[in-house]
Amino acid sequence: MNEFLVSPLVEQQLPSFVRDEYPTFIKFIEKYYEWMEQSGNVIDTSNAIRNAQDIDLSNDFYIELIKREFLPFFPESVQLDSRKFLKNVNQFYAAKGTPESIKFLFRALFNEDIDISYPKEQILIASDGKWVRPLALRIDTDDSNIFNIEKCLITGQTSKATAIVEKVIRSVDRQLGISYIEVYISNVEKLFSTGETVSATYNDGTVDVTVSGRLIGALSEINIDANNRGLFYNAYDPLTVIQVTLFLLLVD
């Protein structure tokens, strides 16, 4: 809002005979109004009152009064521009206690962006671990490319079962004295069959490479006939396994 000045209008407001015969008087009146328009005098103060409610136009005196009204307990010195700060203080009070209000406070006081963390995020809760029993397939293969099929789809040729390969490692069965490949899997669809061929395809950057191997059986359960539970067997008597069924090897 433009300031209202009276001094430029004085001469035009006086009668023509005064303008013609009393130029000194006109100059006196103009100087008088110019004095009242100076900072702190009547007209200047009147203009200031008209602009007092507009933060962009208000002078520093009224800015301080506004701060006392809306920020009575806030530190006097802030890093942000006072006028810009006053424009946003209402949002600060509306969000008081939230992470946004705390970040705003530090920007206003120190002109710094902060990260907020909560003590509860650092507390170790007993028995809060996420326990997962990984699923793995034991595969017999001499193809060294088997270690490149991570994140690929593995498929059983006979069962048509599928799964996503998470990790491939080489393991050794110390009791049997043999080594084999363990393929850890997820997103299993259907069950794989013992002895079937499984395969997976990956891209080496140029062409697609298919890797295959034979699924090695593992005992998932043994059923014993309640009527023939092994009574009267002698040591080293031959034992016949009637049925072995492979589901999935659970690795702890």
Secondary structure, DSSP 4 states (H G I P E B T S, - for coil): ------GGGHHHHS-HHHHHH-HHHHHHHHHHHHHHTSTTSHHHHHHHHHHTT-TTT--HHHHHHHHHHH-TTS-S--SS-HHHHHHHHHHHHHTTTSHHHHHHHHHHHH--------GGGGPPPTT-------EEEEEE---GGGGG-TTSEEEETTT--EEEEEEEEEEEETTTTEEEEEEEEEEEES---TT-EEEEEEE-SSSEEEEEEEEPP--------TT-SSTTPPTT------------EE--
